[in-house]
């Protein structure tokens, strides 16, 4: 039971960190680099598809 709880906490922290990094990268891309929200969205979709394919294989 403790092991499962520890795993769930670790996965929650990992997901939270990933979301925070994604928000920070989006902010930098939009405000510093000057990409539009649509360009960021398309790039994120392509990147997530590549990551999903790599995780599945």
N, C-alpha and C positions, 0 to 999 in steps of 0.2 A: 504494500500500500504506500509506504513512504517513497519507494523507488518511483512509482508511477506519479505521485504528486511532484516529486523533484523533476521528473521529465516534463510534466505539464508546465511547471513554472519556467523551466529552461526554454521551452518552445514559445511560451508567451513573451518572455524577455527578448528572445531572438526575433520574433515577429514585430514587436514594438520597435526594436532597434532598426530593423529593415524599413519600417514605415517612416521612421524619423530620417533616415538617410535619404529615402526617396523624396520626402518633402524638401529637405535641404538642397538636394540636387536640382529639383524643379525650381526652387527659388533662385538659385544661382543661374540656371539656364535662362530663366525668364528675365530677371532683373539685371544681371551682369553681362550676359552674352547677347541678350536681346531677342531670343527666340519667342515666337508666339505660343500661346497655349495649345493651339492645334498642332504645331510642329512638335512640341514636347509630347503630346498625347500619341502621335503616330510613332515617334521614336520609342516611347515606353512600350507600346503595343508590340513592336518588332522585337525589342529586347526581351520582353517577357515570353514571347513565343520561342525565342532561341534558348532561353534558360529552361523553359518547360521541356523542350526537346532534349536538351542535355541531361536533365534530371530523369527523364523516362528511359533513355538508352543506357 
